[in-house]
Amino acid sequence: MLRSMTGFGRLTQTIHQQIITLEIKSLNSKYLDINVRTLLKYKDKEIELRNIIAQRLQRGKIDISITMENGDEGHMISLNKDLIKTYYHELKSLSNELDIAQNDFLNAIMRIPSVMKLEKEEQDDDSWQGVKKLLDETLHALDEFRIKE
């Protein structure tokens, strides 16, 4: 059966009280080029995602996106308060020493990568199995789109 290389598939499903949307776009290309954008908690499953897609789609430029509708990915932010205080006191001291007007040091300090740490929620196997099932269904929707195209 003749299929277009251009296709689109998008499905949304509730998996463990989280609304997950999986979207796949494909364009014509001689080679298989897969671009994955996924939730942080599924980042370690990217190779498995790529392998599943490669088995179903032999070639094309493929963009896959996994998002959570409410935007809460289960992140926890922890601040290194001691480091923030140290930076603040050092900048304040330097500002006094050089007779420079004190600006908003906290704004500058918060841009330093080591003062804030984003910790991800660990994904469980049931959740991942739900995402794999959603991926299979989305690939099927993409294939249907390509047949119609």
DSSP file with accessible surface (Angstrom, degrees, kcal/mol):
  #  RESIDUE AA STRUCTURE BP1 BP2  ACC     N-H-->O    O-->H-N    N-H-->O    O-->H-N    TCO  KAPPA ALPHA  PHI   PSI    X-CA   Y-CA   Z-CA
    1    1 A M              0   0  174      0, 0.0     2,-0.3     0, 0.0   146,-0.0   0.000 360.0 360.0 360.0 137.2    0.0    0.0    0.0
    2    2 A L        -     0   0  164    145,-0.1     2,-0.4     1,-0.0     0, 0.0  -0.570 360.0-174.8 -78.1 134.4    1.3    3.5   -0.9
    3    3 A R        -     0   0  111     -2,-0.3   144,-0.2   146,-0.1     2,-0.1  -0.984  23.7-124.2-130.8 144.5    1.9    5.8    2.0
    4    4 A S        -     0   0   31    142,-2.2   145,-0.1    -2,-0.4   144,-0.1  -0.465  14.8-138.5 -75.5 152.8    2.9    9.5    2.2
    5    5 A M  S    S+     0   0   28     -2,-0.1     2,-0.4   144,-0.1    -1,-0.1   0.690  85.2  83.3 -82.5 -20.6    6.0   10.2    4.1
    6    6 A T        +     0   0   58    140,-0.1     2,-0.3    21,-0.1    21,-0.2  -0.720  61.6 142.9 -86.9 130.0    4.3   13.3    5.6
    7    7 A G  E     -A   26   0A   5     19,-2.0    19,-2.5    -2,-0.4     2,-0.3  -0.988  33.3-153.4-160.3 168.5    2.1   12.5    8.6
    8    8 A F  E     +A   25   0A  75     -2,-0.3     2,-0.4   134,-0.3    17,-0.2  -0.990  10.5 176.2-150.1 135.8    0.8   13.6   12.0
    9    9 A G  E     +A   24   0A   3     15,-2.5    15,-3.1    -2,-0.3     2,-0.4  -0.990   4.5 171.0-142.0 134.1   -0.5   11.7   15.0
   10   10 A R  E     +A   23   0A 136     -2,-0.4     2,-0.3    13,-0.2    13,-0.2  -0.957   2.2 168.9-147.1 126.2   -1.5   13.1   18.3
   11   11 A L  E     -A   22   0A  56     11,-2.3    11,-2.8    -2,-0.4     2,-0.4  -0.981  16.3-155.8-135.6 150.2   -3.2   11.4   21.2
   12   12 A T  E     +A   21   0A  72     -2,-0.3     2,-0.3     9,-0.2     9,-0.2  -0.978  19.1 167.8-125.5 138.5   -3.9   12.4   24.8
   13   13 A Q  E     -A   20   0A  62      7,-2.6     7,-3.0    -2,-0.4     2,-0.6  -0.995  36.3-118.0-149.7 147.3   -4.5   10.0   27.6
   14   14 A T  E     -A   19   0A  92     -2,-0.3     2,-0.5     5,-0.2     5,-0.2  -0.797  33.1-179.4 -87.9 121.6   -4.7   10.1   31.4
   15   15 A I  E >   -A   18   0A  12      3,-3.2     3,-0.9    -2,-0.6   112,-0.1  -0.972  70.0 -21.3-125.9 112.0   -1.9    7.9   32.9
   16   16 A H  T 3  S-     0   0   84     -2,-0.5    -1,-0.2     1,-0.3     3,-0.1   0.941 127.7 -48.7  53.5  54.8   -1.8    7.7   36.7
   17   17 A Q  T 3  S+     0   0  173      1,-0.2     2,-0.4    -3,-0.1    -1,-0.3   0.654 118.9 110.3  62.1  19.3   -3.7   10.9   37.2
   18   18 A Q  E <   -A   15   0A  28     -3,-0.9    -3,-3.2    51,-0.0     2,-0.8  -0.989  67.4-134.1-124.3 130.9   -1.5   12.8   34.7
   19   19 A I  E     -A   14   0A  60     -2,-0.4    50,-2.5    -5,-0.2     2,-0.4  -0.753  29.1-170.1 -87.6 109.1   -2.8   14.0   31.3
   20   20 A I  E     -AB  13  68A   0     -7,-3.0    -7,-2.6    -2,-0.8     2,-0.5  -0.871   8.9-163.4-104.7 132.6   -0.1   13.0   28.8
   21   21 A T  E     -AB  12  67A   6     46,-2.7    46,-2.5    -2,-0.4     2,-0.5  -0.967   3.1-168.2-115.5 128.8   -0.1   14.1   25.2
   22   22 A L  E     -AB  11  66A   0    -11,-2.8   -11,-2.3    -2,-0.5     2,-0.4  -0.980   7.7-177.1-118.6 125.7    2.1   12.3   22.7
   23   23 A E  E     -AB  10  65A  38     42,-2.5    42,-2.5    -2,-0.5     2,-0.4  -0.989   6.0-173.5-127.8 133.7    2.6   14.0   19.3
   24   24 A I  E     -AB   9  64A   0    -15,-3.1   -15,-2.5    -2,-0.4     2,-0.4  -0.996   1.3-176.6-129.2 130.2    4.5   12.6   16.3
   25   25 A K  E     -AB   8  63A  95     38,-2.5    38,-2.6    -2,-0.4     2,-0.4  -0.965   6.2-167.4-121.3 141.0    5.2   14.5   13.0
   26   26 A S  E     -AB   7  62A   2    -19,-2.5   -19,-2.0    -2,-0.4     2,-0.3  -0.987   5.6-177.5-131.7 141.9    6.9   13.0   10.0
   27   27 A L  E     - B   0  61A  88     34,-1.8    34,-2.3    -2,-0.4     2,-0.1  -0.909  40.7 -83.8-128.8 160.6    8.3   14.6    6.9
   28   28 A N        +     0   0  106     -2,-0.3     2,-0.3    32,-0.2    32,-0.1  -0.382  59.1 147.9 -67.3 134.3   10.0   13.1    3.8
   29   29 A S        -     0   0   37     -2,-0.1    31,-0.1     1,-0.1     4,-0.0  -0.940  51.4-128.4-162.7 147.1   13.7   12.3    4.2
   30   30 A K  S    S+     0   0  165     -2,-0.3     2,-0.2    29,-0.1    -1,-0.1   0.820  94.8  42.1 -65.6 -32.3   16.0    9.7    2.8
   31   31 A Y  S    S-     0   0  170     28,-0.1    29,-2.1    -3,-0.1     2,-0.7  -0.660  93.5 -99.1-113.9 169.0   17.3    8.8    6.2
   32   32 A L  E     +c   60   0A  59     27,-0.3     2,-0.5    -2,-0.2    29,-0.2  -0.809  41.6 173.6 -90.8 116.0   15.8    8.3    9.7
   33   33 A D  E     -c   61   0A  84     27,-2.7    29,-3.3    -2,-0.7     2,-0.5  -0.945   9.0-170.0-126.7 106.6   16.2   11.4   11.7
   34   34 A I  E     -c   62   0A  16     -2,-0.5     2,-0.5    27,-0.2    29,-0.2  -0.879   7.7-170.2-107.6 125.4   14.4   11.3   15.1
   35   35 A N  E     -c   63   0A  75     27,-3.2    29,-2.9    -2,-0.5     2,-0.5  -0.967  11.7-164.4-112.6 119.9   14.1   14.4   17.3
   36   36 A V  E     +c   64   0A   8     -2,-0.5     2,-0.5    27,-0.2    29,-0.2  -0.918  16.0 177.9-113.1 126.4   12.7   13.6   20.8
   37   37 A R  E     +c   65   0A 155     27,-2.5    29,-2.6    -2,-0.5     2,-0.3  -0.987  26.1 157.9-120.3 117.0   11.3   16.1   23.2
   38   38 A T        -     0   0   23     -2,-0.5    29,-0.1    27,-0.2     5,-0.1  -0.852  45.4 -80.3-136.2 169.5   10.1   14.4   26.4
   39   39 A L    >   -     0   0   10     -2,-0.3     3,-1.6     1,-0.1     4,-0.4  -0.382  43.8-116.0 -66.8 149.5    9.3   14.9   30.0
   40   40 A L  G >  S+     0   0   60      1,-0.3     3,-1.5     2,-0.2     4,-0.4   0.879 114.2  59.7 -56.9 -37.5   12.3   14.9   32.3
   41   41 A K  G 3  S+     0   0    5      1,-0.3    82,-0.4    32,-0.2    -1,-0.3   0.701 109.9  42.5 -70.2 -15.5   11.1   11.8   34.1
   42   42 A Y  G X  S+     0   0    0     -3,-1.6     3,-1.8     1,-0.1    -1,-0.3   0.297  82.2 104.0-107.6   8.4   11.2    9.8   30.8
   43   43 A K  G X  S+     0   0   91     -3,-1.5     3,-1.5    -4,-0.4     4,-0.2   0.869  76.3  57.4 -60.0 -35.8   14.5   11.2   29.6
   44   44 A D  G 3  S+     0   0   98     -4,-0.4    -1,-0.3     1,-0.3     3,-0.2   0.611 101.7  58.2 -73.4  -6.7   16.3    8.0   30.5
   45   45 A K  G <> S+     0   0   45     -3,-1.8     4,-2.4     1,-0.2    -1,-0.3   0.299  73.1 105.5-100.4   9.5   13.9    6.1   28.2
   46   46 A E  H <> S+     0   0   41     -3,-1.5     4,-2.8     1,-0.2     5,-0.2   0.889  77.1  51.8 -60.9 -40.5   14.8    8.1   25.1
   47   47 A I  H  > S+     0   0  125     -3,-0.2     4,-2.4    -4,-0.2    -1,-0.2   0.931 110.2  49.0 -63.0 -42.1   16.9    5.3   23.5
   48   48 A E  H  > S+     0   0   61      2,-0.2     4,-2.3    -4,-0.2    -2,-0.2   0.919 111.0  50.9 -63.3 -41.7   14.0    2.9   24.0
   49   49 A L  H  X S+     0   0    0     -4,-2.4     4,-2.4     1,-0.2    -2,-0.2   0.937 110.6  49.1 -58.1 -47.8   11.6    5.4   22.4
   50   50 A R  H  X S+     0   0   79     -4,-2.8     4,-2.8     1,-0.2    -1,-0.2   0.889 110.3  50.7 -60.3 -41.6   14.0    5.9   19.4
   51   51 A N  H  X S+     0   0   92     -4,-2.4     4,-1.8     2,-0.2    -1,-0.2   0.904 109.9  49.5 -64.5 -41.7   14.2    2.1   19.0
   52   52 A I  H  X S+     0   0   38     -4,-2.3     4,-1.4     2,-0.2    -2,-0.2   0.939 114.4  45.1 -62.4 -45.4   10.4    1.7   19.0
   53   53 A I  H  X S+     0   0    0     -4,-2.4     4,-3.1     1,-0.2     3,-0.3   0.923 110.2  54.2 -65.1 -42.6   10.0    4.4   16.4
   54   54 A A  H  < S+     0   0   37     -4,-2.8    -1,-0.2     1,-0.2    -2,-0.2   0.847 106.4  52.8 -62.5 -33.0   12.9    3.1   14.2
   55   55 A Q  H  < S+     0   0  149     -4,-1.8    -1,-0.2    -5,-0.2    -2,-0.2   0.864 118.2  35.9 -69.5 -33.9   11.2   -0.3   14.1
   56   56 A R  H  < S+     0   0   90     -4,-1.4     2,-0.5    -3,-0.3    -2,-0.2   0.793 122.7  40.7 -90.3 -32.3    7.9    1.2   12.9
   57   57 A L     <  -     0   0    7     -4,-3.1    -1,-0.2    -5,-0.2     5,-0.1  -0.946  62.7-171.5-122.4 110.3    9.2    4.0   10.7
   58   58 A Q        +     0   0  144     -2,-0.5     2,-0.3    -3,-0.1   -26,-0.2   0.784  68.3   1.7 -75.5 -28.9   12.2    3.1    8.5
   59   59 A R  S    S+     0   0  105    -28,-0.1   -27,-0.3   -27,-0.1     2,-0.1  -0.964  80.6  83.5-152.2 167.8   13.0    6.6    7.2
   60   60 A G  E    S- c   0  32A   0    -29,-2.1   -27,-2.7    -2,-0.3     2,-0.8  -0.421  76.7 -71.7 121.0 163.2   11.9   10.2    7.5
   61   61 A K  E     -Bc  27  33A  70    -34,-2.3   -34,-1.8   -29,-0.2     2,-0.5  -0.862  56.6-168.0 -92.0 113.8   12.4   13.2    9.7
   62   62 A I  E     -Bc  26  34A   1    -29,-3.3   -27,-3.2    -2,-0.8     2,-0.5  -0.910  14.3-170.1-113.3 126.7   10.4   12.4   12.8
   63   63 A D  E     -Bc  25  35A  44    -38,-2.6   -38,-2.5    -2,-0.5     2,-0.4  -0.972   9.2-175.9-113.5 123.7    9.6   14.8   15.6
   64   64 A I  E     -Bc  24  36A   3    -29,-2.9   -27,-2.5    -2,-0.5     2,-0.4  -0.967   1.9-175.1-121.4 137.0    8.1   13.3   18.8
   65   65 A S  E     -Bc  23  37A  13    -42,-2.5   -42,-2.5    -2,-0.4     2,-0.5  -0.997   8.9-170.0-134.6 128.7    6.9   15.3   21.7
   66   66 A I  E     +B   22   0A   3    -29,-2.6     2,-0.3    -2,-0.4   -44,-0.2  -0.981  21.9 166.9-118.0 119.4    5.7   14.0   25.1
   67   67 A T  E     -B   21   0A  56    -46,-2.5   -46,-2.7    -2,-0.5     2,-0.5  -0.883  34.4-129.8-130.3 162.3    4.1   16.7   27.3
   68   68 A M  E >   -B   20   0A  13     -2,-0.3     3,-1.2   -48,-0.2   -48,-0.2  -0.960  18.5-142.2-112.4 128.3    2.0   16.9   30.4
   69   69 A E  T 3  S+     0   0  127    -50,-2.5    -1,-0.1    -2,-0.5   -49,-0.1   0.883  98.8  47.8 -61.0 -41.6   -1.1   19.1   30.1
   70   70 A N  T 3  S-     0   0  103    -51,-0.3    -1,-0.3     2,-0.1     3,-0.1   0.564 102.8-130.4 -80.8  -4.8   -1.0   20.6   33.5
   71   71 A G    <   +     0   0   63     -3,-1.2     2,-1.0     1,-0.2    -2,-0.1   0.387  68.8 124.6  77.3  -7.0    2.7   21.4   33.2
   72   72 A D        +     0   0   99      1,-0.2    -1,-0.2     2,-0.1    -2,-0.1  -0.760  32.4 176.5 -90.9 105.5    3.5   19.8   36.6
   73   73 A E        -     0   0   33     -2,-1.0    48,-0.5    -3,-0.1   -32,-0.2   0.325  58.6 -96.4 -90.3   6.9    6.1   17.3   35.8
   74   74 A G  S    S+     0   0   13      1,-0.2     2,-0.2    46,-0.1    -2,-0.1   0.836  70.1 162.9  81.3  30.8    6.7   16.3   39.4
   75   75 A H        -     0   0   63     45,-0.2     2,-0.4    46,-0.1    -1,-0.2  -0.579  25.3-162.7 -85.3 147.8    9.6   18.6   39.9
   76   76 A M  E     -D  119   0B 129     43,-2.2    43,-3.1    -2,-0.2     2,-0.5  -0.996   9.1-149.9-124.9 133.8   11.0   19.6   43.2
   77   77 A I  E     -D  118   0B 109     -2,-0.4     2,-0.4    41,-0.2    41,-0.2  -0.888  11.5-171.0-105.7 130.8   13.3   22.6   43.4
   78   78 A S  E     -D  117   0B  43     39,-2.6    39,-2.9    -2,-0.5     2,-0.4  -0.971   9.8-148.9-120.3 138.1   15.9   22.8   46.1
   79   79 A L  E     -D  116   0B  80     -2,-0.4     2,-1.5    37,-0.2    37,-0.2  -0.867  16.2-133.5-105.2 140.3   18.0   25.9   46.8
   80   80 A N     >  +     0   0   75     35,-2.7     4,-2.3    -2,-0.4     5,-0.2  -0.704  31.6 179.2 -88.2  85.0   21.5   25.9   48.1
   81   81 A K  H  > S+     0   0  138     -2,-1.5     4,-2.6     1,-0.2     5,-0.2   0.853  74.3  54.6 -62.5 -38.1   20.8   28.5   50.7
   82   82 A D  H  > S+     0   0  118      2,-0.2     4,-2.3     1,-0.2    -1,-0.2   0.921 110.4  46.4 -62.8 -42.5   24.3   28.5   52.1
   83   83 A L  H  > S+     0   0   43      2,-0.2     4,-2.8     1,-0.2     5,-0.2   0.908 111.5  51.7 -66.3 -40.7   25.8   29.2   48.7
   84   84 A I  H  X S+     0   0   21     -4,-2.3     4,-2.6     1,-0.2    -2,-0.2   0.935 111.0  48.0 -60.9 -45.4   23.2   31.9   48.0
   85   85 A K  H  X S+     0   0  118     -4,-2.6     4,-2.8     2,-0.2     5,-0.2   0.913 111.3  50.8 -62.4 -41.3   24.1   33.6   51.3
   86   86 A T  H  X S+     0   0   78     -4,-2.3     4,-2.4     1,-0.2     5,-0.2   0.945 112.0  46.0 -62.6 -48.2   27.8   33.4   50.6
   87   87 A Y  H  X S+     0   0   81     -4,-2.8     4,-2.7     2,-0.2     5,-0.2   0.921 113.5  50.7 -58.8 -44.2   27.4   35.0   47.2
   88   88 A Y  H  X S+     0   0   82     -4,-2.6     4,-2.7    -5,-0.2     5,-0.2   0.945 112.3  44.7 -61.4 -49.1   25.1   37.7   48.6
   89   89 A H  H  X S+     0   0  113     -4,-2.8     4,-2.6     1,-0.2    -1,-0.2   0.893 114.4  49.8 -64.9 -38.4   27.5   38.7   51.4
   90   90 A E  H  X S+     0   0  129     -4,-2.4     4,-2.5    -5,-0.2    -1,-0.2   0.921 113.7  45.1 -66.0 -43.5   30.5   38.6   49.0
   91   91 A L  H  X S+     0   0   60     -4,-2.7     4,-2.5    -5,-0.2    -2,-0.2   0.902 114.0  49.5 -67.3 -39.0   28.7   40.8   46.5
   92   92 A K  H  X S+     0   0   77     -4,-2.7     4,-2.3    -5,-0.2    -2,-0.2   0.924 112.3  48.1 -64.9 -43.1   27.5   43.2   49.2
   93   93 A S  H  X S+     0   0   61     -4,-2.6     4,-2.7     2,-0.2    -2,-0.2   0.924 113.0  47.5 -62.7 -45.3   31.0   43.4   50.6
   94   94 A L  H  X S+     0   0   82     -4,-2.5     4,-2.5     1,-0.2    -1,-0.2   0.899 109.9  53.6 -63.1 -40.0   32.5   44.1   47.2
   95   95 A S  H  <>S+     0   0    7     -4,-2.5     5,-2.8     2,-0.2     4,-0.4   0.916 112.3  43.8 -62.2 -42.8   29.8   46.7   46.4
   96   96 A N  H ><5S+     0   0  101     -4,-2.3     3,-0.7     3,-0.2    -2,-0.2   0.911 113.4  51.6 -67.1 -42.9   30.7   48.6   49.7
   97   97 A E  H 3<5S+     0   0  148     -4,-2.7    -2,-0.2     1,-0.2    -1,-0.2   0.883 117.3  37.6 -62.8 -40.3   34.4   48.2   49.1
   98   98 A L  T 3<5S-     0   0   96     -4,-2.5    -1,-0.2    -5,-0.2    -2,-0.2   0.402 108.3-123.1 -92.4   0.7   34.2   49.6   45.6
   99   99 A D  T < 5 +     0   0  151     -3,-0.7     2,-0.4    -4,-0.4    -3,-0.2   0.929  58.0 153.1  54.9  48.7   31.5   52.2   46.5
  100  100 A I      < -     0   0   94     -5,-2.8    -1,-0.2    -6,-0.2    -2,-0.1  -0.891  53.3 -99.4-106.5 139.8   29.2   50.8   43.9
  101  101 A A        -     0   0   75     -2,-0.4     2,-0.5     1,-0.1    -5,-0.0  -0.302  40.5-114.5 -58.1 136.9   25.4   51.1   44.3
  102  102 A Q        -     0   0   87      1,-0.0     2,-0.1    -7,-0.0    -1,-0.1  -0.657  39.7-174.5 -78.9 121.6   23.9   47.9   45.6
  103  103 A N        -     0   0  122     -2,-0.5     2,-1.7     1,-0.1     3,-0.2  -0.294  47.7 -60.1 -99.1-169.0   21.6   46.4   43.0
  104  104 A D     >  +     0   0  104      1,-0.2     4,-1.1    -2,-0.1     3,-0.2  -0.573  56.9 174.8 -77.2  88.3   19.4   43.4   43.2
  105  105 A F  H  > S+     0   0   26     -2,-1.7     4,-2.9     1,-0.2     5,-0.2   0.862  71.9  62.7 -65.7 -35.6   22.0   40.8   44.0
  106  106 A L  H  > S+     0   0   90      1,-0.2     4,-2.5     2,-0.2    -1,-0.2   0.901  99.7  53.9 -60.7 -39.4   19.5   38.0   44.5
  107  107 A N  H  > S+     0   0   80      1,-0.2     4,-0.5     2,-0.2    -1,-0.2   0.921 113.1  43.1 -59.7 -43.9   18.3   38.3   40.9
  108  108 A A  H >< S+     0   0   48     -4,-1.1     3,-1.0     1,-0.2     4,-0.3   0.908 113.0  52.3 -69.1 -40.3   21.9   37.9   39.7
  109  109 A I  H >< S+     0   0    0     -4,-2.9     3,-1.9     1,-0.2     6,-0.2   0.891 101.0  60.5 -65.2 -37.4   22.7   35.1   42.1
  110  110 A M  H 3< S+     0   0   54     -4,-2.5    -1,-0.2     1,-0.3    -2,-0.2   0.700  96.3  62.8 -68.0 -14.6   19.7   33.0   41.1
  111  111 A R  T << S+     0   0  179     -3,-1.0    -1,-0.3    -4,-0.5    -2,-0.2   0.604  78.0 101.2 -83.2 -11.2   21.1   32.8   37.5
  112  112 A I  S X> S-     0   0   49     -3,-1.9     3,-1.7    -4,-0.3     4,-0.5  -0.633  74.9-138.1 -76.5 123.8   24.1   30.9   38.8
  113  113 A P  G >4 S+     0   0  118      0, 0.0     3,-0.8     0, 0.0    -1,-0.1   0.813  94.4  58.0 -56.4 -33.5   23.5   27.3   37.9
  114  114 A S  G 34 S+     0   0   68      1,-0.2   -31,-0.1     3,-0.1   -34,-0.1   0.616  93.3  66.6 -79.5  -8.3   24.8   25.8   41.2
  115  115 A V  G <4 S+     0   0    1     -3,-1.7   -35,-2.7    -6,-0.2     2,-0.4   0.741 102.7  44.4 -85.6 -19.1   22.4   27.7   43.5
  116  116 A M  E <<  -D   79   0B  82     -3,-0.8     2,-0.4    -4,-0.5   -37,-0.2  -0.982  66.4-167.8-128.4 133.0   19.2   26.0   42.3
  117  117 A K  E     -D   78   0B 129    -39,-2.9   -39,-2.6    -2,-0.4     2,-0.6  -0.978  10.7-150.6-124.6 129.9   18.8   22.3   41.7
  118  118 A L  E     -D   77   0B  91     -2,-0.4     2,-0.5   -41,-0.2   -41,-0.2  -0.885  14.4-163.3 -98.8 118.3   15.8   20.7   39.9
  119  119 A E  E     -D   76   0B  77    -43,-3.1   -43,-2.2    -2,-0.6     2,-0.2  -0.883  11.4-139.0-105.1 131.5   15.1   17.2   41.1
  120  120 A K        -     0   0   64     -2,-0.5     2,-0.3   -45,-0.2   -45,-0.2  -0.589  16.1-114.5 -91.6 150.4   12.9   15.0   38.9
  121  121 A E        -     0   0   80    -48,-0.5     2,-0.2    -2,-0.2   -46,-0.1  -0.634  39.3-113.3 -75.5 134.8   10.2   12.7   40.1
  122  122 A E        -     0   0  139     -2,-0.3     2,-0.2     1,-0.1   -81,-0.1  -0.506  27.3-127.6 -71.5 137.2   11.2    9.1   39.4
  123  123 A Q        -     0   0   32    -82,-0.4     2,-0.2    -2,-0.2    -1,-0.1  -0.599  19.9-138.4 -82.9 144.4    9.0    7.4   36.8
  124  124 A D     >  -     0   0   81     -2,-0.2     4,-2.1     1,-0.1     5,-0.2  -0.650  20.8-113.1-100.1 164.1    7.5    4.1   37.7
  125  125 A D  H  > S+     0   0   99     -2,-0.2     4,-2.5     1,-0.2     5,-0.2   0.868 114.7  55.0 -65.7 -36.5    7.2    1.1   35.4
  126  126 A D  H  > S+     0   0  108      2,-0.2     4,-1.9     1,-0.2    -1,-0.2   0.918 109.0  48.3 -62.6 -42.7    3.4    1.3   35.2
  127  127 A S  H  > S+     0   0    2      1,-0.2     4,-2.0     2,-0.2    -1,-0.2   0.924 111.9  49.3 -62.1 -44.7    3.5    4.9   34.0
  128  128 A W  H  X S+     0   0    2     -4,-2.1     4,-2.6     1,-0.2    -2,-0.2   0.900 108.2  53.3 -64.2 -39.5    6.2    4.0   31.4
  129  129 A Q  H  X S+     0   0   81     -4,-2.5     4,-2.1     1,-0.2    -1,-0.2   0.892 108.0  51.9 -62.6 -37.3    4.1    1.1   30.2
  130  130 A G  H  X S+     0   0   18     -4,-1.9     4,-2.3     2,-0.2    -1,-0.2   0.902 109.6  48.8 -63.7 -40.5    1.2    3.5   29.7
  131  131 A V  H  X S+     0   0    0     -4,-2.0     4,-2.6     2,-0.2    -2,-0.2   0.904 109.7  52.0 -67.2 -39.9    3.4    5.9   27.7
  132  132 A K  H  X S+     0   0   58     -4,-2.6     4,-2.3     2,-0.2    -2,-0.2   0.908 110.1  49.0 -63.0 -39.3    4.6    3.0   25.5
  133  133 A K  H  X S+     0   0  115     -4,-2.1     4,-2.3     2,-0.2    -2,-0.2   0.924 111.3  49.4 -65.6 -42.1    1.0    2.0   24.8
  134  134 A L  H  X S+     0   0    1     -4,-2.3     4,-2.5     1,-0.2    -2,-0.2   0.898 109.1  53.2 -63.2 -38.5    0.2    5.6   24.0
  135  135 A L  H  X S+     0   0    1     -4,-2.6     4,-2.7     2,-0.2     5,-0.2   0.930 108.0  50.2 -61.1 -45.6    3.2    5.7   21.7
  136  136 A D  H  X S+     0   0   84     -4,-2.3     4,-1.9     1,-0.2    -2,-0.2   0.931 112.6  46.5 -59.3 -44.1    2.0    2.6   19.9
  137  137 A E  H  X S+     0   0   66     -4,-2.3     4,-2.2     1,-0.2    -1,-0.2   0.884 112.6  49.9 -67.7 -36.9   -1.5    4.1   19.4
  138  138 A T  H  X S+     0   0    0     -4,-2.5     4,-2.6     2,-0.2    -2,-0.2   0.895 108.6  52.0 -70.0 -39.0    0.0    7.4   18.2
  139  139 A L  H  X S+     0   0    3     -4,-2.7     4,-2.4     2,-0.2    -1,-0.2   0.890 109.3  51.1 -62.1 -37.6    2.2    5.6   15.7
  140  140 A H  H  X S+     0   0  102     -4,-1.9     4,-2.4    -5,-0.2    -2,-0.2   0.926 109.7  49.2 -64.7 -42.5   -0.9    3.8   14.4
  141  141 A A  H  X S+     0   0   30     -4,-2.2     4,-2.3     1,-0.2  -133,-0.2   0.899 110.8  50.9 -63.7 -39.5   -2.7    7.2   14.1
  142  142 A L  H  X S+     0   0    0     -4,-2.6     4,-2.4     2,-0.2  -134,-0.3   0.926 109.4  50.3 -61.2 -44.9    0.3    8.6   12.2
  143  143 A D  H  X S+     0   0   37     -4,-2.4     4,-2.0     1,-0.2    -2,-0.2   0.909 109.4  50.9 -62.3 -41.7    0.3    5.6    9.9
  144  144 A E  H  X S+     0   0   79     -4,-2.4     4,-2.2     1,-0.2    -1,-0.2   0.918 109.8  50.4 -61.8 -41.6   -3.5    6.1    9.2
  145  145 A F  H  X S+     0   0   80     -4,-2.3     4,-2.3     1,-0.2    -2,-0.2   0.912 109.6  50.7 -61.0 -43.3   -2.8    9.8    8.4
  146  146 A R  H  < S+     0   0   21     -4,-2.4  -142,-2.2     2,-0.2    -1,-0.2   0.844 109.0  51.1 -66.3 -34.9    0.0    8.8    6.0
  147  147 A I  H  < S+     0   0   54     -4,-2.0    -1,-0.2  -144,-0.2    -2,-0.2   0.935 112.5  45.9 -66.7 -44.6   -2.3    6.3    4.2
  148  148 A K  H  <        0   0  177     -4,-2.2    -2,-0.2     1,-0.2    -1,-0.2   0.874 360.0 360.0 -65.2 -37.1   -5.0    8.9    3.8
  149  149 A E     <        0   0  131     -4,-2.3    -1,-0.2    -5,-0.2    -2,-0.2   0.872 360.0 360.0 -62.4 360.0   -2.4   11.5    2.6
